[in-house]
Amino acid sequence: MADTILVSEPYGAVLLAPEVPCIIIQWHSFANRHQFSSLMDRALAAYQAESARHSAPIGWIADSRQLSALTPDDQAWCDNDWNPRAYAAGVRYIGIVIPESIFGKIAVQQYVTNVLHNDRYTFATRTFSNVSETKEWLKQVLPVTS
């Protein structure tokens, strides 16, 4: 089953993979502060809309292959603003496709470190080399939904 494109921008997209089920945020290029937070928020809104149709949490995939550097402000925003809202919305499982660039890899490493060292939210996070592996992991760990 093909993923459904919900939002498309030059710097990224939000997709729905109903067979998993999960929301995929896919980065295509550098996103400035406004673009980054806007796409993250639109992806979270899509997550909330889709999860309302299920009896258990759905998954989240960050397709970060084309992700570049994230500023310290963007990292702090994720840690202090977006992650707590995502947790409140029901996000529990986050699969991350590893970036190709060293700057993207550093950004993902910092994000995962921030997730592991907080007391406001808990996500099961794991990194993968491609989206297919990430989907398979989510299918294994997600509770059965209806």
C-alpha positions in Angstrom: 0.0 0.0 0.0 1.4 3.4 -1.0 1.9 6.2 1.5 -0.6 9.0 1.3 0.9 12.5 1.0 -0.9 14.8 3.5 1.4 17.9 3.3 4.0 18.7 0.7 6.6 21.5 0.9 9.9 21.9 -0.9 11.8 21.2 2.3 9.7 18.3 3.5 6.4 16.3 3.6 4.0 14.6 5.9 2.7 11.2 4.9 0.3 8.6 6.2 1.2 4.9 6.1 -2.2 3.4 6.9 -0.9 -0.2 6.8 1.4 0.3 9.8 -0.4 2.7 10.9 1.9 5.7 11.3 2.6 9.3 10.3 5.9 9.9 8.4 7.6 13.3 8.5 10.1 13.3 5.6 12.8 15.9 5.3 13.9 16.9 1.7 16.4 19.7 2.4 17.3 22.3 5.0 14.3 23.9 6.8 14.7 27.2 8.6 13.3 27.6 12.1 9.8 28.6 11.0 9.7 25.8 8.3 10.9 23.2 10.7 8.5 24.0 13.5 5.6 24.5 11.1 6.1 21.1 9.4 6.5 19.4 12.8 3.3 21.0 14.0 1.4 20.0 10.9 2.7 16.4 11.2 1.5 16.4 14.9 -1.9 17.6 13.8 -2.0 14.8 11.2 -1.0 12.3 13.9 -3.8 13.5 16.2 -6.4 13.2 13.4 -5.3 9.7 12.4 -4.8 8.4 16.0 -8.4 9.5 16.7 -9.5 6.7 14.3 -7.6 4.0 16.3 -8.0 2.4 19.7 -4.3 2.4 20.5 -1.3 4.6 19.7 -0.1 4.8 16.1 3.6 5.1 15.1 5.8 8.1 14.1 8.6 7.9 11.5 11.1 10.6 11.0 12.5 10.0 7.6 15.7 12.0 8.2 17.8 10.9 5.3 18.0 14.4 3.9 17.9 16.2 7.3 20.8 18.7 7.8 21.8 20.5 10.9 19.4 21.6 13.6 20.2 24.7 15.6 20.4 24.5 19.3 17.2 26.6 19.4 15.4 23.9 17.3 16.7 21.2 19.5 15.5 23.0 22.6 12.1 23.7 21.0 11.8 19.9 20.3 12.8 19.0 23.8 10.8 21.6 25.7 7.8 22.3 23.4 7.1 19.7 20.7 8.1 16.5 22.5 5.8 17.2 25.5 2.9 18.0 23.1 3.6 14.9 21.1 3.6 12.8 24.2 0.3 14.4 25.3 -1.1 13.6 21.9 -0.3 9.9 22.3 3.0 9.5 20.4 4.9 6.6 22.1 6.9 5.0 19.3 9.4 7.0 17.1 11.4 5.4 14.4 14.1 7.5 12.9 15.7 6.9 9.5 19.4 7.9 9.9 20.5 11.0 8.0 23.1 10.8 5.2 25.0 13.9 6.3 27.2 14.1 9.3 25.3 17.3 10.5 22.0 15.4 10.3 23.5 12.5 12.2 24.7 14.8 14.9 21.2 16.4 15.1 19.5 13.0 15.4 22.0 11.9 18.0 21.3 15.0 20.1 17.6 14.5 19.7 17.8 10.9 20.9 20.0 12.0 23.8 17.5 14.6 24.8 14.7 12.1 24.7 16.5 9.6 26.9 17.5 12.3 29.5 14.2 13.9 30.5 11.5 13.2 33.0 8.5 14.8 31.1 7.9 12.2 28.5 9.0 8.7 27.4 9.2 7.6 23.8 10.4 4.2 22.5 12.9 5.4 19.9 15.0 3.4 17.5 17.1 4.3 14.5 17.1 2.5 11.1 18.8 2.7 7.7 15.6 2.9 5.7 11.8 3.5 5.9 10.9 -0.1 5.2 12.8 -1.4 8.3 11.2 1.3 10.4 7.7 0.3 9.3 8.4 -3.3 10.1 9.6 -2.4 13.6 6.5 -0.3 14.2 4.3 -3.2 13.1 5.9 -5.4 15.7 5.8 -3.0 18.6 2.6 -1.1 18.1 -0.5 -2.3 20.0 -3.2 -3.7 17.8 -5.4 -0.9 16.5 -8.8 -0.9 15.0 
